Amino acid sequence: MKREMVNATLAVLAIMILTCLVSLMVLFMGGGQETADLRALMFAQVAMVPVALFIAAAGIFLFVMESGWSDGFRLLWQAMPQWLLFIFFLLNSLVGAGELSYVIVKQASNQVGSWEEHVPLVCILACTMAFLILYSRSRSFLGSKPAMSGRWP
């Protein structure tokens, strides 16, 4: 039951990450959020931000409660696989560069953007962080070996 729940949560987070990428692509290409389908995506992304932050905080809290502050963060770091860290940093840097270029274009063309145009960025940051921590947490309670092959401790 626990494993299926974790896998379902990971799948929902992955789907939200993909929808955020679609929303960012549409916004970057100048599509706006006037259509009904993008409005629905935006509402789902706004709703997912506190959920993802809660999942991330709960995962960190469980690591810390099991082993104390320093050991809990060390165990969290050891449970993170290298490939997932790489994807986390690559995806978030790509999204950050896209958001920066979007803001620069808006400023250069003297257009005023609304706060809703930044919702996909906040959602993707929260969802990737929650995915990374929840996946690491699932590795720790499944009894897996530390994911440290070739990485600094």
C-alpha positions as CSV (number, residue, x, y, z in Angstrom):
1,M,0.0,0.0,0.0
2,K,2.8,2.4,1.0
3,R,4.8,1.7,-2.2
4,E,1.8,2.2,-4.5
5,M,0.9,5.5,-2.8
6,V,4.5,6.7,-3.3
7,N,4.5,5.6,-6.9
8,A,1.2,7.3,-7.6
9,T,2.4,10.5,-6.0
10,L,5.6,10.4,-8.0
11,A,3.5,9.9,-11.2
12,V,1.3,12.9,-10.3
13,L,4.4,15.1,-9.7
14,A,5.9,14.0,-13.0
15,I,2.7,14.8,-14.9
16,M,2.6,18.2,-13.3
17,I,6.2,18.8,-14.3
18,L,5.3,18.0,-17.9
19,T,2.2,20.3,-17.8
20,C,4.4,23.1,-16.5
21,L,6.8,22.6,-19.4
22,V,3.9,22.8,-21.8
23,S,2.6,26.0,-20.2
24,L,6.0,27.6,-20.2
25,M,6.5,26.7,-23.9
26,V,3.1,28.2,-24.8
27,L,3.9,31.4,-22.8
28,F,7.3,31.7,-24.3
29,M,5.9,31.3,-27.8
30,G,3.5,34.1,-27.1
31,G,0.3,32.0,-26.7
32,G,-0.9,33.6,-23.5
33,Q,-3.3,32.1,-21.1
34,E,-6.6,33.2,-22.5
35,T,-7.7,29.7,-23.8
36,A,-9.7,27.5,-21.5
37,D,-7.3,24.6,-21.5
38,L,-4.3,26.7,-20.4
39,R,-6.5,28.3,-17.8
40,A,-7.3,24.9,-16.4
41,L,-3.6,24.0,-16.4
42,M,-2.8,27.2,-14.6
43,F,-5.4,26.4,-11.9
44,A,-4.1,22.9,-11.5
45,Q,-0.5,24.3,-11.2
46,V,-1.6,26.9,-8.6
47,A,-3.2,24.1,-6.6
48,M,-0.2,21.8,-6.9
49,V,2.3,24.3,-5.5
50,P,1.3,24.0,-1.8
51,V,0.8,20.2,-2.2
52,A,4.3,19.8,-3.6
53,L,5.8,22.0,-0.9
54,F,4.0,20.0,1.7
55,I,5.4,16.7,0.2
56,A,8.9,18.1,0.2
57,A,8.7,19.4,3.7
58,A,7.3,16.1,5.0
59,G,10.1,14.2,3.3
60,I,12.7,16.3,4.9
61,F,11.0,16.2,8.2
62,L,10.9,12.4,8.2
63,F,14.6,12.2,7.4
64,V,15.4,14.6,10.2
65,M,13.1,13.0,12.7
66,E,14.7,9.5,12.1
67,S,18.3,10.6,12.5
68,G,18.7,14.1,13.8
69,W,19.6,17.2,11.9
70,S,23.0,16.5,10.6
71,D,22.5,12.8,10.0
72,G,19.1,13.3,8.5
73,F,20.4,15.7,5.8
74,R,23.4,13.4,5.2
75,L,21.0,10.4,4.7
76,L,18.8,12.5,2.4
77,W,21.9,13.4,0.4
78,Q,23.1,9.8,0.2
79,A,19.7,8.6,-0.9
80,M,19.6,10.9,-3.9
81,P,20.6,9.1,-7.2
82,Q,23.1,10.9,-9.4
83,W,20.9,10.8,-12.5
84,L,18.0,12.4,-10.7
85,L,20.2,15.2,-9.3
86,F,21.5,15.8,-12.8
87,I,18.0,16.0,-14.3
88,F,16.9,18.2,-11.4
89,F,19.6,20.8,-12.0
90,L,19.3,20.5,-15.8
91,L,15.6,20.9,-15.9
92,N,15.5,23.8,-13.4
93,S,18.3,25.6,-15.1
94,L,16.6,25.3,-18.4
95,V,13.3,26.6,-17.0
96,G,15.2,29.4,-15.2
97,A,16.9,30.5,-18.4
98,G,13.6,30.4,-20.3
99,E,11.9,32.4,-17.6
100,L,14.7,34.9,-17.6
101,S,14.5,35.3,-21.3
102,Y,10.7,35.7,-21.1
103,V,11.1,38.5,-18.5
104,I,13.8,40.2,-20.6
105,V,11.6,40.1,-23.7
106,K,8.6,41.5,-21.7
107,Q,10.7,44.3,-20.4
108,A,12.3,45.1,-23.7
109,S,8.9,45.3,-25.4
110,N,7.4,47.4,-22.6
111,Q,4.7,44.9,-22.0
112,V,3.3,44.3,-18.5
113,G,3.0,40.7,-17.6
114,S,0.6,39.4,-14.9
115,W,1.6,37.2,-12.0
116,E,-0.1,34.3,-13.6
117,E,2.6,34.0,-16.2
118,H,5.0,32.9,-13.5
119,V,2.9,30.2,-12.0
120,P,4.4,27.4,-14.2
121,L,7.9,28.4,-13.0
122,V,7.0,28.2,-9.3
123,C,5.1,25.0,-9.8
124,I,7.9,23.3,-11.7
125,L,10.4,24.3,-9.0
126,A,8.1,23.0,-6.2
127,C,7.3,19.8,-8.1
128,T,10.9,18.9,-9.0
129,M,12.0,19.5,-5.4
130,A,9.2,17.3,-4.1
131,F,9.9,14.6,-6.7
132,L,13.6,14.6,-5.7
133,I,12.9,14.4,-2.0
134,L,10.1,11.8,-2.2
135,Y,12.1,9.6,-4.6
136,S,15.0,9.8,-2.2
137,R,12.7,9.0,0.7
138,S,11.3,6.0,-1.1
139,R,14.8,4.7,-1.7
140,S,15.6,5.0,2.0
141,F,12.7,3.1,3.4
142,L,12.9,0.3,0.7
143,G,16.3,-0.6,2.1
144,S,18.3,0.3,-1.0
145,K,22.0,0.9,-0.9
146,P,23.2,4.6,-0.9
147,A,23.2,6.1,-4.4
148,M,26.8,7.3,-4.1
149,S,28.7,5.7,-6.9
150,G,31.5,8.1,-7.7
151,R,29.9,11.1,-6.0
152,W,31.3,13.1,-3.1
153,P,30.0,12.1,0.3
